Amino acid sequence: MNDVLVRAEGLDVNEVPDGYVIYQTAADRVHYLNKTAAIVFELCDGRGAEDIIARVSQMFEVEGTADGDIEACIQSLLKEGLVLSRSK
């Protein structure tokens, strides 16, 4: 997989004590990201999904045990249009 993940444009990202509140201008939608999802969102800066999964797993010291949950978070961000997949 050569795709990298990047944050979508046109997002108004606001940090709150327990994560992010993101206003998606084009869709006129508001999204709430908990702390873990906010970390995943921040790591979508041109990295591949495998790198993001490895980094989040290492941060939370859950290497290998939470890969499916982190992947599901990435897929949710993609589905909602907060993150985009681009070819390298």
N, C-alpha and C positions, 0 to 999 in steps of 0.2 A: 504494500500500500504506500503510494507516494503522496497521498493527499496530506495537506496540513490544515489545521483549524485556525480560523481567525474570527475575531469578534465582528459582528455586523455593524454597519454604519447607521447613523440616525438613532442611536440609543442614548437616552438620558439616564446615566447610571448614578445612583445615590447610595452611599454607604450608610447602613443603619447598624445599631449595635449587634444584631444577630444575622447579618448578611448584607444583601443588596436589594434595593427596590429599583427595578429598571422599567422605564417608560419607553415603549417601542412606538416611536412617532408615526411611522408609515402605517402601522396596523391599528394605531390608537388603542394599545393594550398595555397593561401594567403586569409585570412579573415580579414575584418575590423569590429570591435565591437565598437559601440558608448558607451558613458559613462554608460548608464543604462545596456546595455548588458555586459559590462565589470564587473560591480558590480555583476550581476547574475552569470557570469562565475566564479568570485572569490569565491562566496558563494557555489559553487559546490565542496565542500571539505569533502563530506561524510554526508551531510545533506539531508533530504528528500525534495521533491518538495514543499510540503505544508509549510515547515519551510522557505524555500527560498522566496516563494511568500509572506508570512507574513512579513518577514524582509524587503524586498524591498518595499512593500506597506507602512510599517511604516516609512522607511527612507525618502520616498518621500511624506509622509502624504497623501496618497491616498487609505487608507485602504478600501478594498472591491470594489473600483471603477476601479482598473486597474488589477485585478487578471487575467482576460482573456489575457491581453497583456503580462503580466509576464509569464504566462503559455506558450503562443505562443513563447516567447523568449527562454524559456527552451526547447521547442520542436524543435526549429530551431537549437539550439546548439547541441542537440542530433542527429538530422538529418545530420548535417554537420560533426559529429564525433569529435567535440571539447570536448564534455562531454559524459560520459558513465553512464549507469544506472546499479547498482549492488545491489544484495540482501544483506541485513544486515547480 
